[in-house]
Amino acid sequence: MEIAKAIEQRFKNARFFDPHETARAQSLEGLPLASFWQRAAAFTIDFLIVLAVYIPFELVQQYFKLKALHHPLHIAMNFNLHELEDLVWLIVYSGFAVWLTDGRTVGKRLLRIRVVSLKQPRISLWQAIERALGYGASALEGGFGFIQFFLHHNRQCVHDRIAETIVVREQR
C-alpha cells in the first residue's frame, strides 16, 4: 500500500519541476514543465526548418557536382538519417539553435516553451550539442527515450537527462 501511495505522490506533481541536486536546480523549483505535445510540435517545426534549409543546399550542391563532372542533370533528393551528412544538419541546427537562442528555437518560441539548463543560467554550446546528439539516444529502441517523458518525474526524455536540461513553459 505504501508503494502505491509513493507512486501516486510521485506522479501527482509531475507537471512541476522537482529539484534534487544543485542550487541551480533548486532555483528552478516550481517552474511549469512543457507538455509532451508542445515539445513534439516544436520538434516538428524545427525539423521542417532543417529541411527548408537542407533541400535548397542539397539541390545546389548536386547541380554543381553533376555539372563539374559533365554528367546529365539528374538530381535526387533523399534525406536519409543514416547518412552522416544528413545527421550533421540536424545536430548543427538543433545544437546551435538551442545555444544561440538560449533554449528558444523557432519551434519552441512559437509554442512558448524553452530548454533550460540544470547546471547554469545559460545553456553552454557543449550542453546544446550534447542534447542534440542525445536525440539519437532517445530515438533508439523504437523511440522509447521519448516515451520516458511519461515515466520520469520531471518529464525528461533521455536527451534531456544526458544534457541535464528540462523544457519549461515560458511565463508571459
ABEGO torsion letter per residue (X at the ends): XAAAAAAAAAAAAAABBBBABBAAAAAABGBBBBBAAAAAAAAAAAAAAAAAAAAAAAAAAAAAAAAAAGBBBBBBBBBBAABAAAAAAAAAAAAAAAAAAGGBBAAAAAAGBBBBBAABABBBAAAAAAAAAAAAAAABGGGAAAAAAAABAAGBBAAAAAAGBBBBBBBX
